[in-house]
Amino acid sequence: MTSRMTTGLAVLDAGELTAGAEPEPRFVESAHRILADLVGGGAALGWVEPPSRDDVAELLAHVVSAVRDGDAALRAAYLDGRLAGLGYWLRYSRPTHRPHADLEKLAVDASAHGSGVGRALTTALIADARQAGIEVLTLDARGDNAAALGLYRSLGFTEYGRLPGFVAVGELRYDKVFCMLDLRRTRQD
């Protein structure tokens, strides 16, 4: 278990967020609140409507199971003792893609935007990927999410593709931007 503490900010790993084989109920409740609020406010997290508590519980249980199998990393950031954000990556399941993983979700509570939570979470997830031997960490983001894309660029991710108008939210269309971080070039052996 590793936590990183910086001026009221603690970044916890999956081992610190689970009770046995399941995510802690309090963590699930707080994660649901953050994800539902963000999606309700128009955030690009893969849902059009805010997810239910059961949707979030099922997602987190899946990620925790993958962590136990060595196929994922899950991190949560607490700011002054309150959940302020969470993120995870999952290893690709296709046999030819197993050395690689996708950063599938990174969510920071709106009240914590600009506090360094997103950077701390992403940095921890990159470190987890390195430790797990991940060669290439990918992610995709909605094209209008300039803050997230700027963060990822500042951490070394590069854009490798874009699908114009691919993300549909009602009548609105947004580009889907693909980014990658090649960890083979930045190994810290």
C-alpha positions in Angstrom: 0.0 0.0 0.0 1.3 3.4 -0.9 -0.1 6.7 -0.1 1.4 10.1 -1.1 0.7 13.0 1.2 1.1 16.6 0.1 -0.4 19.5 2.1 -3.7 17.9 3.0 -3.7 15.7 -0.1 -3.4 11.9 0.3 -3.4 9.6 -2.8 -4.4 6.1 -1.8 -4.1 2.8 -3.8 -6.7 0.0 -4.2 -5.5 -1.8 -1.1 -6.4 1.2 1.1 -9.8 1.5 -0.5 -11.1 -2.0 -0.1 -12.7 -4.2 2.6 -11.8 -7.8 1.6 -12.6 -8.2 -2.0 -15.0 -5.3 -2.3 -14.5 -1.5 -2.3 -15.3 0.2 1.0 -19.0 1.3 1.1 -18.0 4.8 2.1 -15.6 5.0 -0.9 -18.4 3.8 -3.2 -20.8 6.4 -1.9 -18.3 9.2 -2.2 -17.2 8.1 -5.7 -20.9 7.9 -6.8 -21.5 11.4 -5.6 -18.4 12.8 -7.5 -19.2 10.9 -10.7 -22.9 11.7 -10.7 -22.3 15.4 -10.0 -19.7 15.7 -12.7 -21.8 13.9 -15.3 -24.8 15.9 -14.2 -22.8 19.0 -14.9 -21.8 17.8 -18.4 -18.4 16.1 -17.7 -17.1 13.7 -20.3 -16.8 10.5 -18.2 -18.6 8.0 -20.6 -22.1 8.5 -19.3 -24.8 10.8 -20.7 -27.0 10.6 -17.6 -25.5 10.5 -14.1 -24.7 6.9 -13.1 -26.6 5.2 -10.4 -25.0 4.1 -7.1 -25.3 0.5 -8.3 -23.6 1.4 -11.6 -20.6 2.9 -9.7 -20.5 0.0 -7.3 -20.4 -2.5 -10.1 -17.7 -0.5 -12.0 -15.5 -0.2 -8.9 -15.9 -3.9 -8.0 -14.8 -4.8 -11.6 -11.7 -2.5 -11.3 -10.8 -3.9 -7.8 -11.1 -7.4 -9.2 -8.7 -6.5 -12.1 -6.3 -4.9 -9.6 -6.2 -8.2 -7.6 -5.4 -10.0 -10.9 -2.6 -7.5 -11.7 -4.5 -6.0 -14.6 -5.4 -2.6 -13.2 -4.5 0.2 -10.8 -7.0 2.3 -8.8 -6.2 5.5 -7.0 -8.3 7.9 -4.9 -7.3 11.3 -3.8 -8.4 12.7 -0.4 -8.1 16.4 0.2 -8.3 17.2 3.9 -9.9 13.8 4.6 -12.6 14.1 1.9 -12.6 12.1 -1.4 -11.7 14.7 -4.1 -11.0 12.4 -7.0 -10.4 9.0 -8.4 -8.9 7.3 -11.4 -8.0 3.9 -12.8 -6.3 2.2 -15.7 -7.1 -1.3 -17.0 -4.7 -3.6 -18.9 -6.0 -4.4 -22.4 -7.5 -7.9 -22.5 -6.6 -8.7 -26.2 -3.5 -11.0 -26.0 -1.5 -8.9 -28.4 -2.2 -5.8 -26.4 -1.5 -7.2 -22.9 1.7 -5.2 -22.4 -0.4 -2.0 -22.5 -3.1 -0.4 -20.5 -5.8 2.3 -20.9 -6.4 5.1 -18.4 -10.2 4.8 -18.5 -11.4 7.3 -15.9 -10.0 10.2 -14.1 -12.6 12.2 -12.2 -11.9 15.2 -9.9 -14.7 16.7 -7.8 -15.6 20.2 -9.2 -14.8 21.8 -5.8 -11.2 20.5 -6.1 -10.5 21.6 -9.6 -7.2 23.5 -9.8 -5.9 22.0 -6.5 -3.5 19.5 -8.1 -5.7 16.5 -7.4 -5.8 15.5 -11.1 -2.1 15.8 -11.5 -1.4 13.8 -8.3 -3.8 11.0 -9.4 -2.4 10.8 -12.9 1.2 10.9 -11.6 0.4 8.0 -9.2 -1.4 6.0 -12.0 1.6 6.5 -14.3 3.9 5.3 -11.5 1.7 2.2 -11.0 1.8 1.5 -14.7 5.6 1.6 -14.7 5.8 -0.7 -11.7 3.4 -3.1 -13.4 5.6 -3.2 -16.5 3.1 -1.4 -18.7 4.8 -0.4 -22.0 2.2 2.1 -23.4 -0.5 3.9 -21.3 -3.3 5.2 -23.5 -6.3 7.3 -22.8 -9.0 9.2 -24.7 -10.6 12.5 -23.8 -13.4 14.6 -25.2 -12.0 17.2 -27.5 -13.5 20.1 -25.6 -11.9 19.1 -22.3 -8.9 21.5 -22.7 -7.9 21.3 -19.0 -7.6 17.5 -19.0 -5.8 17.5 -22.4 -3.4 20.1 -21.1 -2.7 18.1 -17.9 -2.0 15.0 -19.9 0.4 16.8 -22.3 2.2 18.3 -19.3 2.8 14.8 -18.0 4.3 13.5 -21.3 1.2 12.1 -23.1 1.1 12.8 -26.9 -1.9 12.9 -29.1 -1.9 10.0 -31.7 -5.3 10.4 -33.2 -8.7 12.1 -33.3 -12.2 11.0 -34.3 -14.1 14.2 -35.3 -17.6 14.5 -33.9 -17.4 10.9 -32.5 -18.8 11.6 -29.0 -22.5 12.1 -29.0 -24.3 13.8 -26.1 -27.8 14.4 -27.3 -27.6 16.6 -30.4 -24.0 17.7 -29.5 -21.0 16.1 -31.1 -17.4 16.3 -29.8 -14.1 15.0 -31.1 -12.6 11.9 -29.4 -8.9 12.6 -28.8 -6.5 9.6 -28.3 -3.3 10.1 -26.3 -0.5 7.9 -25.3 2.5 7.8 -23.0 5.3 5.5 -24.1 6.8 4.1 -20.9 9.4 2.1 -22.8 11.2 5.3 -23.4 11.0 6.6 -19.9 11.8 3.4 -17.9 13.4 4.2 -14.6 15.3 1.0 -14.0 
